[in-house]
Amino acid sequence: MASQSMPVPFAEPPWLTGLPSPYYNESHRKWQKTCHDFIGEHLLPYALDWETEGEVPDHVFKTFSKHNMLIPNLPAPLPIEFLKRMGIHELKGGLKVEDFDYFHFSVYINEMRRLGISGPASSLATGMAYGMPPVITYGSKELQDRILPELIRGEKRICIAITEPDAGSDVANISTTAVKSECGKYYNVSGEKKW
C-alpha cells in the first residue's frame, strides 16, 4: 500500500507537488495539508455511513464550526469585518480570514470532493455556499446580526429553496410565490419544492 505522502504520478496538481505556480503559493500548500488532514479525520472515515443513512449528524456541523471549517464553504472574499466582530480572525491552520482567496476556496472544495461521495460534503457546504451569500450581500445589518452567527457556529442551517418538481433549479421557471400578508408581518408561500 502506497504512503499517503507519496503523490501518484499525474494525479496531483503540479503546484501541490512543489512545481512553480503563478497562482498557488506556500499558504495554499499549507492550507491544502490542513484541509486534507482535518477532512481525513472528521469526515472521510464516516462519509459512506452518512451517505447510506442520508444524513450528516449535528455534531459534525459543530465540529467543523468549532475549527472554523464551515466558513471556507463561503466563496471568497469572506465577510472579514463580520467574522472579526464574532472574534474569528483565523481559519484552521492559522490562515487569516483576510488572506483567504479564491484559490484557498478551490483547495478546500477539492479536498471535500476527494471523498468521492457527494452527500456528506454537500450537506456541509450547500447552505453556506448558496444560502448565506445573499444574506451577506443584500441583508440588512439587523438581519445579518440576527442569523449569521448561528449559521457560522453550525447551530442552525440555511438553504435557498429553489428546486421544484417542474422547474428543477432553473430560477427563471420556478412557480412558487411568496406574498406579504395584509398585516405585513408574514409571507404566504404557495408552491411546491422538491427537497
N, C-alpha and C positions, 0 to 999 in steps of 0.2 A: 504494500500500500504506500502510495506517494505521500510525502510530507506536505502539510498544508502550506508551508513556506516556500515550496518549490513550485514555480509557475509552470503551467502546462504550455508548451510552445504554441503560439498564436491564439491562446485562449484569453490572455490578459491584454488590456490596452498597453501600448508601448510606454506611456508615461508612468504606468504603475510598475513596470519592470526596471525603471531607472533611466530610460532614454529621455533625451531632452524634449520639452514641450513648450510652445509659446503660450499655452493656456494653463496647464496644471503646474503647480509648484509644490514645495515641501509641505505647505499647510494642507494641500489636497491629499498628499500621500499619508500624512499623519491622520487626517480625518477618515480616510478610507480604512485604515487599520482600526481606528476607534469604532467605526460603524460595523466593520466585519466582526470584530470581537464581541461587541455588545449584542448584535443581532444573532450571532452564533451562540451566545449564552442564553438569551432571553426569548428567542423566537424559533430558531431553527429546530431545536430538539422536540418541540411541541407542535410545530406547524401542521404536520399531517393529521394529528389527532384533532386539532381545532378545525381544520378543513373538513374532516369527516363529520365532526359534531355540528358544523355550520355556525360556530360562534367562538369568538375570542373572549376569554374570561375578563371580567372587570379589572382584576389585579394586574393584568398585562398593561392596560392603559395607564394605570397608576405607576407601574414600574418604569415605563417609557417616559412618563411625565416627570417622575422623581429625578431622572437623569437628564431632563430636558431633551429627550429624544423623540417627542411628538412634534416639537417645534420645527425640525428640518423638513417636515411634510409641507410646510408653507413655502410657496415659491419665493425666491429672493427678489428684492431685498426684504429682509424681515422687518416687522414693525418695531424697530430698535427702541424708540422712546417709550413705547408701551411696555415692552419687555423689561426695560431698565426700571420703570416705575414699579413693576412687580418684583424687582430685586433679581431679575435674571440677566446676568451680564455675559455668561458663557454657556456654550453647549458642552456636552460630554467631551472629555479630552482636552478641554481648555480653549476651544475655538470661540473667540469673542463674537458676540452676536453681530457686531458691526462689520466683521470680516467675512461673514457668511455670504458667499456669492453664488451665482448660477452653477458654477462647477461643483461647489460643495453640495448643492441641491442634487445635481446629477449623480454625484458619487453616492449620496445617501439612497436615492431611488434605485440605483444599480445594485447596491448591497441588499436592499429589501427584496428586489426581484431575483436575486441569486437563489432564493428558496426554491424556485421552480413551482411554487404553489401560490396562486394569486390571492386566495381568500383572506388569510390572516394579515398579509401585508396591506391589502386594500382596506380591510376593516380598520386598521390603524391609521391609514393615510387619507382615505377619501374625504371624510368630513373636514379634516384640517386643510386639505389641499383645495377643496372646492366650496365648502360651506363657509369657512372663515374669511377668505379674501374679500367677498362682497361686504361683510361687516367691517373689516379693517379699512376698506377703501371708501365705502359710502355710508357707513353707520355713524350716527351722532356719537359724540364723546360719552354721553349718558348710556347709550346702548352698548358701546364698547366696554365701558367700565362695569356694566351690569353682567354681561355674558362672557366676555373673552377670558377673564381669569379662570373661571370654572372649566372652560374648554382647554386652556393651556395646561391646567393642572390635571387634566384627564378625569375630572369629576363628572362632567357632562359631555355629551356628544352632539354633533351638529350634522345636518345634511342639507341638500338643496332641493330635494323632492321634485325632480324633473321628469324622470322616466314614466311614461304612460303606456298602457297596452296597445293603443293605436298609433302612437307617435314615436315610441322609443324615447331616445334622448334628444330628439330634434326640437329644440325650444321654440322654433318658429311654428310648429304644428301642434303644440300642446293645447288641450281644450279646457283644462281646469281653470276656474276663475276664483278670485278672492275679492269680495265686495264688502266694503266697510258697512257695519250696521248703522241704523239710524242714529243711535246714541253716540257713535263714533269711537266706541271703546273696543269693538271686536271686528273680526273679519269673518264673514260667512263664506266658507270654502265649499265649492261644488265641483266634483270631478272625481277622477279615479287615477291612482298612482300604482305603479307596478311593484315597487319594492317596499 
